[in-house]
Amino acid sequence: MAGETLPGTEPDDRSDSIVLHVDMDCFYAACERLREPELVGEPLVVGMGYEPGEGHGAVATASYEARAFGVESAQPISQALDRLPRLEDIDPDDDPEQAGYYRPVDIDFYKEVAADVKAILRECADVIREVSIDEAYLDVTDRTAWDFAPSGDRTLAEGYARYVKQRIEREVGVTASIGVAPNMSTAKVASDFDKPDGLTVVRPGEVREFLAPISVHDVHGVGPVTARELGELGIETAGDLADADASELESRFGSRGRELHERAKGMDDREVTPTGRPKSLSRESAFTEPTTEMEDKQEVVRALARDVADRARSRGAMYRTIGIKVIVPPFESNTRARSLPGPVDDPDLVESVAFDLLEEFAETRVRKLGVRVSNLSFAETDQSSLDGWDAATEWSDSDEMDQQSNAGDTEPNSERGQTDDTTASRSKRRGQSSLVEFD
């Protein structure tokens, strides 16, 4: 009976699980560099409440080049400016290497880029937990294995994670750091281990050895206050925490003390669980070279429409809105959508509506196309009549968007928190139509 479990029970040992923690590198700064490639390699600060000519607000994220000058997330903009003056404010005779670029937060644009990343993640894993705009856990246990590749120099799991990284960079243009481990908390630590653009793999049997030397500050779930209190107990590393008396930790910190003790030992039996049903489904595809050929555009849209409709049907989802996304070089996004009188499941209709909406861009040079169905319904509902459906309309910020709940995840993060609720108009800066997240 070795290896078997009683009916209706689950094994406690999840060491065969393969979890990826995908964390985008300086995500807001990376998005700004998509729009302004000349910012690549330059010190760049993205701020909340910051506008050119002003010095109030706080740093949302700082590129690694800006961090070299002591600029940090959540730092007041005024303090950041003291350490790294913005280029437009310095004397022409000053050394430009001692100055940087500042940009205001544009959360709508960042959500748009994040949607492209998450579309790739959803293709690469059956189970995903989206933690924030730039972070997600993937359970890829059924997609790969801990076995070594035929070459013998790396595991299949590492090769799969590298494939995910390369797709994100190639198709979206931003980099991610990925941690690969048998559980969520270790994967989280691993993704931070070799930033930026890192890939760290912790195989089963190596977890505790990997965690032991890291600072207790870096144990998943340990915040600044807890780290300080642990330091008062002489606990400085994850190894110290793993060796501590679990009963004493529980007495000091409650049930959380025992949980942190287990995580420091590499024990975490949480499963990667989705944060909720999506409100939309989409697929996108980029051309090798931008094109104006309508036949090429229709061919891509036809394939995307079929794929999206199939995905909706496989999930038992019906949809009330069908839309397209058109990316014009260098990165100008346009979206159009048509609303239906009620939820439907009709692949032919998705293609037909997408073609109709595409007509507006018949002569436009296009870099990438996308198709989306949204306002999803998973209830047992009869399809509505299609008579009298609404005319084509642009998506607006009032449209229902795919925003996953982060309930249950309370870890601090320097690029998240307040910034996720910040909004900024990008239409004026980019000269484009009213947009919403295309997820």
C-alpha positions in Angstrom: 0.0 0.0 0.0 3.1 2.2 -0.1 2.4 5.6 -1.8 -1.4 5.2 -1.5 -3.8 7.2 0.5 -7.2 6.5 2.0 -10.2 7.3 -0.2 -11.3 10.9 0.1 -8.0 12.1 1.5 -5.1 14.0 0.0 -1.4 13.3 0.7 0.4 15.8 2.9 3.6 15.7 0.8 3.3 18.0 -2.2 7.0 17.8 -3.0 6.2 16.7 -6.6 4.3 19.9 -7.2 5.9 22.5 -9.5 5.1 26.1 -8.8 6.3 29.1 -10.7 6.3 32.6 -9.1 6.4 35.2 -11.9 7.4 38.7 -10.8 7.8 41.4 -13.3 11.0 43.5 -13.0 10.5 47.2 -12.1 7.2 46.8 -14.0 6.0 50.4 -14.2 9.4 51.5 -15.4 9.5 48.7 -17.9 6.1 49.8 -19.3 7.3 53.4 -19.6 10.4 52.2 -21.6 8.0 50.4 -24.0 6.7 53.8 -25.0 10.0 55.6 -24.8 12.8 53.2 -25.8 15.3 56.0 -25.2 14.8 55.5 -21.5 16.3 52.0 -21.6 19.4 52.0 -19.4 18.7 55.4 -18.0 17.8 56.2 -14.3 14.0 56.3 -14.3 11.6 57.1 -11.5 7.8 56.5 -11.8 5.9 58.5 -9.2 2.4 58.7 -7.7 1.0 62.2 -7.6 4.0 63.5 -9.5 3.6 65.8 -12.4 6.4 67.6 -14.3 7.4 70.9 -12.6 6.2 69.7 -9.2 7.8 67.9 -6.3 5.1 66.2 -4.3 3.9 62.6 -4.3 5.8 59.4 -3.8 7.9 57.0 -5.8 5.9 54.0 -7.2 9.0 52.3 -8.6 12.5 53.1 -9.5 14.6 51.4 -12.2 17.8 49.7 -11.0 19.8 52.5 -12.4 17.9 55.0 -10.2 18.2 52.7 -7.2 22.0 53.1 -7.5 21.4 56.7 -6.4 19.4 55.7 -3.3 16.0 56.2 -4.8 13.5 53.6 -3.4 9.8 52.7 -3.7 7.5 54.6 -1.4 10.1 57.4 -1.0 8.8 61.0 -1.2 9.4 62.4 -4.6 11.1 65.4 -3.0 13.6 63.1 -1.3 14.1 61.2 -4.6 14.8 64.5 -6.4 17.4 65.4 -3.8 19.2 62.1 -4.5 18.6 62.1 -8.3 17.6 65.5 -9.8 15.4 65.2 -12.9 17.1 66.2 -16.1 14.8 69.2 -16.8 15.7 70.8 -13.5 19.5 70.6 -13.6 22.0 73.2 -14.7 23.3 72.5 -18.3 26.8 72.5 -16.8 26.0 69.7 -14.3 26.9 66.1 -15.0 23.9 64.5 -16.8 24.9 61.1 -15.4 23.9 62.5 -12.0 20.3 63.1 -13.1 17.4 61.0 -14.1 14.0 60.9 -15.8 10.7 61.1 -14.0 7.3 60.0 -15.2 3.8 60.1 -13.6 2.0 56.8 -12.9 -0.2 55.7 -15.8 -2.0 52.7 -14.3 -4.3 52.2 -17.2 -1.4 51.7 -19.6 0.3 49.3 -17.1 -2.8 47.2 -16.9 -2.9 47.0 -20.6 0.7 45.7 -20.7 0.0 43.4 -17.8 -3.0 41.9 -19.7 -0.6 40.9 -22.5 1.7 39.2 -19.9 -1.2 37.4 -18.2 -2.6 36.2 -21.5 0.7 34.3 -21.9 0.6 33.0 -18.4 -2.9 31.6 -18.9 -1.7 29.7 -22.0 1.3 28.3 -20.0 -0.6 27.0 -16.9 -3.9 25.4 -16.1 -4.1 27.0 -12.6 -3.0 30.6 -12.0 -3.3 32.9 -9.0 -2.9 36.5 -9.9 -1.6 38.3 -6.9 -1.4 41.8 -8.4 -0.9 43.7 -11.7 2.7 42.3 -12.0 2.8 39.1 -10.0 1.3 35.6 -10.3 1.7 32.0 -9.2 1.4 29.2 -11.7 0.9 25.5 -11.0 2.6 23.8 -13.9 2.8 20.3 -12.3 0.8 18.8 -15.2 2.9 20.7 -17.8 6.4 19.6 -16.9 8.5 17.6 -14.4 11.4 17.6 -12.0 13.2 15.1 -14.1 16.4 16.2 -15.8 16.4 16.9 -19.5 18.2 14.5 -21.9 21.2 16.9 -21.8 21.4 16.3 -18.1 22.3 19.9 -17.3 18.9 21.1 -16.1 15.5 19.9 -15.1 12.5 20.0 -17.4 10.9 22.4 -15.0 13.7 24.9 -15.5 13.4 24.6 -19.2 9.7 25.2 -19.0 10.2 28.3 -16.8 12.8 29.6 -19.3 10.2 29.2 -22.1 7.7 31.3 -20.1 10.3 34.0 -19.5 11.3 34.1 -23.1 7.8 34.4 -24.4 7.1 37.3 -22.1 10.2 39.2 -23.2 9.7 38.3 -26.9 6.0 39.0 -27.2 5.5 41.8 -24.7 8.9 43.4 -24.4 9.3 43.4 -20.6 11.3 41.0 -18.4 10.3 38.8 -15.5 12.1 37.0 -12.8 10.8 33.5 -12.1 11.2 31.3 -9.1 10.6 27.6 -9.5 10.0 25.4 -6.4 7.8 22.7 -5.0 5.6 25.2 -3.1 4.4 28.8 -3.2 6.4 30.4 -0.4 9.7 29.0 -1.7 8.9 30.0 -5.3 8.3 33.5 -4.0 11.7 33.7 -2.3 13.3 32.2 -5.4 11.9 34.8 -7.8 13.5 37.5 -5.6 16.8 35.7 -5.4 18.4 36.8 -8.7 16.6 40.0 -9.9 16.4 41.4 -12.4 15.7 39.0 -15.3 16.4 36.0 -13.0 15.5 32.4 -13.0 16.1 30.4 -9.8 15.2 26.8 -9.5 14.9 25.0 -6.1 14.4 21.3 -6.5 12.6 19.0 -4.0 15.1 18.0 -1.3 17.0 21.3 -1.7 14.5 23.6 -0.3 15.7 23.9 3.3 19.3 24.2 2.3 18.3 27.0 -0.1 16.3 28.9 2.5 18.7 28.5 5.5 21.1 31.4 4.7 18.6 34.0 3.6 17.7 36.9 5.8 14.6 36.4 7.9 13.3 39.6 6.2 13.0 37.6 3.0 10.9 34.7 4.4 7.6 34.8 2.7 5.1 36.5 5.0 7.6 38.2 7.3 7.0 42.0 7.3 9.3 44.7 8.8 7.6 44.6 12.3 7.8 40.8 12.6 11.4 40.8 11.3 12.3 43.3 14.0 10.7 41.2 16.7 12.3 38.0 15.5 15.7 39.9 15.5 15.1 40.7 19.2 14.9 36.9 19.7 18.2 36.4 18.0 16.6 35.1 14.8 18.4 36.6 11.9 18.1 34.0 9.1 15.6 31.5 7.8 17.8 28.8 9.2 17.5 30.4 12.6 13.8 30.6 12.3 13.6 26.9 11.2 15.7 25.9 14.2 13.7 27.9 16.7 11.2 26.3 19.1 7.8 26.3 17.3 5.9 26.5 20.5 7.7 29.6 21.6 7.1 31.2 18.2 3.4 30.3 18.5 3.2 31.8 22.0 4.8 35.0 20.7 3.1 35.4 17.3 0.1 33.1 17.5 -0.7 30.6 14.8 1.2 32.8 12.4 4.4 32.0 14.3 4.1 28.3 13.6 3.2 29.0 9.9 6.4 31.1 9.5 8.4 28.4 11.2 7.1 25.9 8.7 7.8 28.1 5.7 11.4 28.7 6.9 11.8 24.9 6.9 10.4 24.8 3.3 7.0 23.4 4.3 4.0 25.0 2.6 1.0 22.8 1.6 -1.1 25.6 0.1 -2.3 24.9 -3.4 -2.3 27.5 -6.1 -5.9 28.5 -6.4 -7.4 30.9 -8.9 -8.6 34.3 -7.5 -11.9 34.1 -9.2 -13.7 33.6 -12.5 -12.6 35.9 -15.3 -14.9 38.6 -16.6 -13.3 38.4 -20.0 -11.3 36.1 -22.3 -8.9 37.3 -25.0 -6.2 36.3 -27.3 -3.7 38.4 -29.2 -1.1 37.9 -31.9 1.7 40.1 -33.2 2.8 40.3 -36.8 6.5 39.7 -37.6 6.4 43.0 -39.4 3.6 45.6 -39.2 1.2 45.2 -42.1 -1.6 47.1 -43.9 -2.9 44.0 -45.8 -6.5 43.4 -44.9 -6.4 39.8 -45.8 -3.5 39.2 -43.4 -5.4 41.0 -40.6 -8.6 39.0 -41.3 -6.7 35.7 -41.2 -5.3 36.5 -37.8 -8.6 37.8 -36.4 -10.4 34.7 -37.7 -7.9 32.4 -35.8 -8.1 34.6 -32.7 -11.9 34.7 -32.7 -12.2 30.9 -33.0 -9.7 30.4 -30.2 -11.4 32.8 -27.9 -14.8 31.3 -28.6 -13.5 27.8 -27.9 -11.9 28.9 -24.6 -15.2 30.5 -23.6 -17.1 27.3 -24.4 -14.6 25.1 -22.6 -15.2 27.1 -19.5 -19.0 27.1 -19.8 -19.0 30.8 -20.4 -21.4 33.0 -22.4 -20.6 36.5 -23.4 -22.5 39.8 -23.9 -19.7 41.8 -25.5 -17.4 41.1 -28.5 -14.4 43.3 -29.2 -11.1 43.8 -30.9 -7.8 45.4 -30.1 -5.6 47.0 -32.7 -2.0 48.0 -31.9 -0.5 50.6 -34.2 3.3 51.2 -34.2 5.0 52.0 -32.1 2.6 51.1 -29.2 -0.7 52.9 -29.8 -3.6 50.8 -28.7 -7.2 51.1 -30.0 -10.1 49.0 -28.9 -13.6 48.6 -30.3 -16.5 46.5 -29.0 -20.1 45.7 -29.7 -22.7 44.9 -27.1 -25.3 42.2 -27.4 -28.8 42.2 -25.9 -28.0 39.2 -23.8 -25.4 36.4 -23.3 -24.6 34.1 -26.2 -22.3 31.2 -27.1 -21.8 31.6 -30.9 -18.3 31.3 -32.4 -19.5 32.4 -35.8 -20.9 35.6 -34.3 -17.5 36.3 -32.6 -15.8 36.1 -36.0 -18.5 38.2 -37.8 -18.5 41.0 -35.2 -14.7 41.1 -35.1 -14.5 41.4 -38.8 -17.1 44.2 -38.8 -15.1 46.1 -36.1 -11.8 45.5 -38.0 -13.2 47.4 -41.1 -12.4 50.7 -39.4 -8.7 49.8 -39.6 -8.7 48.4 -43.1 -6.0 50.9 -44.3 -4.2 51.1 -40.9 -0.7 49.8 -40.5 -1.0 47.3 -37.7 1.5 45.7 -35.3 -0.7 43.4 -33.2 -4.4 42.3 -33.2 -6.5 40.9 -30.4 -10.0 39.6 -30.0 -11.9 39.6 -26.7 -15.3 38.4 -25.4 -16.3 40.0 -22.1 -19.2 40.5 -19.7 -19.1 36.8 -19.2 -21.8 34.7 -17.6 -21.4 31.3 -16.1 -25.0 30.8 -15.1 -27.5 28.4 -16.7 -29.0 31.0 -18.9 -30.9 30.8 -22.2 -29.3 32.7 -25.1 -30.9 36.0 -25.8 -32.4 37.0 -29.1 -29.9 38.8 -31.3 -32.5 41.2 -32.8 -31.9 44.8 -32.0 -28.4 44.5 -30.6 -26.5 47.7 -30.0 -24.3 49.4 -32.6 -20.6 49.2 -32.4 -19.2 51.3 -29.6 -15.8 52.1 -28.2 -15.0 50.5 -24.8 -15.0 53.1 -22.0 -13.7 53.1 -18.5 -17.2 52.2 -17.3 -17.1 48.8 -19.1 -16.7 45.7 -17.0 -13.1 44.7 -16.8 -11.3 41.6 -15.6 -10.0 42.7 -12.2 -9.1 39.8 -9.9 -9.5 40.0 -6.2 -6.3 39.9 -4.1 -8.2 38.8 -1.0 -6.1 36.7 1.3 -2.8 38.0 0.2 -1.4 40.6 2.6 2.3 40.6 1.9 3.8 44.0 1.3 5.1 44.9 -2.1 6.9 48.0 -3.1 5.3 48.3 -6.6 1.8 47.5 -5.5 -0.6 48.6 -2.7 -1.6 52.2 -3.2 -0.4 52.3 -6.8 -3.0 49.7 -7.9 -5.8 52.2 -7.2 -4.2 55.1 -8.8 -5.6 56.2 -12.2 -4.2 58.5 -14.8 -5.4 59.4 -18.3 -3.2 58.2 -21.1 -5.4 59.4 -23.9 -4.0 62.9 -24.1 -0.4 61.8 -23.9 -0.8 59.0 -26.5 -3.4 60.6 -28.7 -5.6 57.5 -28.8 -9.2 56.4 -28.3 -10.7 55.8 -25.0 -9.4 52.5 -23.7 -9.9 49.9 -21.1 -7.9 46.9 -19.9 -7.8 44.2 -22.5 -7.5 41.1 -20.4 
